[in-house]
Amino acid sequence: MPLLHFVQSIDGYVTNEGIEVIAQKLELATAEVTAVSTFYTQYKSKPVGEYHVGICTNTLCAVMGGDAIFESIKEHLDIENDGVTADGKVSVEHIECNAACDYAPVVMANWEFYDNQTVESAKALVDGARAGNPPAPTRGPSRLVTYKEASAVLAGLDDGLAREGVQVGEPTLLGLKLSKEGKQ
């Protein structure tokens, strides 16, 4: 799996050539590598934007505004369904769950969290990304890296940003506190 991320860090998506190289290196059939690359949604089979934005529209995020954010961002960027802007800077994807319901609605850009989003804040995110100056994530590093840079980190390469910023916020900590109090 880290090798698939490494291919994405170079090419921006999992290429057929990358699958063949991985299969040869690991002495696997290309079908086995392809099966993994198509099963997990973090691996892309076609190019995505320099900034890949995933908007959660699962039940809670949808109720809290995720559906409206997704539709407004697609319209704002003039893209159809899950797609890439004409300049290749931003791609948008509907995602099921970011496992951050305590911050709904949640948007992720290059796997970094943007919590408690609104249509306006999500538009500011994609506009900043298109201009090459996206706002910092609400949790995590102080700056948003590109999709290829994020893929390199997921491949195991250290970018020095892993311990930056807020790692966990008050809503999550409150839930942990309440769960511990209930067990006493």
N, C-alpha and C positions, 0 to 999 in steps of 0.2 A: 504493500500500500504506500509506503513512503516513496517508492520509486515512481509510482503514478503521480504523486504530488511533485516529484522532481521534474518529470516530463512537463507537467503544467507550468512549472516555474521557468522553463526554457521556452516552450512553445505557446503557452497561454491556454492550452487544452490538451487532452490526451489524444495524441496522434496515432495513426496506424503504425507509423514507423517506431514510435515510442513503445507501443505494445509489443512489437516484434523484438526490439532490443531487450526489453524486460523479460520476455519469454525465453530468449536465448540465454541471458545471464542467469536466470533462475532454473533453467532446464524444464520449462513448462510449455504446454501447448499455448499457442496464441489465444485459443478459445478460452482457456482458463483465466488468462490475464484480462481478456475482454469481458468475461463474466463478472469479475470483480469491478472493473472500471464502469460497467453499466449498471451494476446493482446499487452502488453508493452514489447519492446525489451530489456529493462534493466534487466528483470527477466529471468534467465536461467533455463532451464528444465534438463540440464545435467551439470556435473562439467566443470568448466573452469579453466584456469591456475591461478596460484598465481598472475600473472600479465596478465590481459586480455586487449589485444590491438585491438582497433577498427580503421580501416583505411577507411577514407571517400573516396568514389569513385563516389560521385554525380557529376554532370556536371562540375562545376568549379574545384573542387579538382581533378577530373579525367584528365581534360585538363592540369592542372598544375603539374601532375605527380602522382596523387593518384593511378591510375590503375597500373602504373609501380611499385610503392611502394608495393601495395598489392601482385602482382605476385612475386616480388623479395623476399618479406618476407616469403611467403608460400614456395618458393623454398629453401631459406636460412635455414629455420627451418625444412624443409622436412616434411611438413604437407599438407594434402589434403583439399581443400576448406576452410571452417571455421572449424578449429580444434585446438587440443591441442598437444603440443610437447610431445614426449615419456616420458620425465622426469616430465611432469605436471607443469612445471614452467611457460610456456607462452601459451596463446591461442590467436588466431587471428580471427577477425571477419570483414567482409565487412559491412560497415555501410553507410547509405544513406546520412546523413548530420549531421555535428556537430554544425551547426549554427554559424560558425566562418569563413565565406568565405573570410573575409579580411585577413586571415592568411593561405590561401590555398597553398599547400595541408596540411590538418590537420590530425594528428593521435591522438587518445586518448588512454591512458593507465589507467585503473581503474578510468575512468571518468575525468582524468586530461589532460589538453591540451599540445600537442607538436606541435607547430606552424611551418609553413614554412619548412616542412620536405622534405628531399631528400631520395633517396634509401640508401645512406650511413648513414645519421643520424638515419633513422628508423632501420637499421641493428644494429647500436650502441645501440639504445634503447633496442631492444630485446636481444642482447648479454649481455648487462648490467643486464637486468632483469633475464636472465637465471643464471647469476653469483651471483644474490642476491644484486646487486648494480646498479640499474637503474639510469640513469641521472635524475636530477630534472626536473620537468615540466617547460615549458617556461612561464607559468602563473600559479599562485596559490602557493601551499605550497612548501617549500624548499626541500622536499623529496617526493618520490612516495610511498604511502602506498600500502599494498596488497589488493587484490580484497575483501577479507573478511573484512578487516579494512574499506575499502571504503563503503562497504555495511552497516556496522555498523553506519557510519556517515549518510548515506542516510536513515537509520532507525530512526535517530534523536539523536544518541549518539555523544557527543562532543569529538573530538580528540584533540582540542586545536590548530588545524592548519588552521581553516577557514579564518583567516585574514592575513595569511602569504603571502608573495610574491606579485608580480604584479597581480592585479585583472583585469585590463583593459589596453590595450596597445594603442600605438599611432595611428595605422590605425583605430581602433574603435572610438577613440576620434576625429580624423579628420573627420570621417563620421558624427559624432554628431555635430561637429562645422559647417560643411557645410550645414547640414540640418537646423540648427538654423539660419544661415545666409540667407538661401533661404526663410525663413518665415518672415524675417524682411522687 
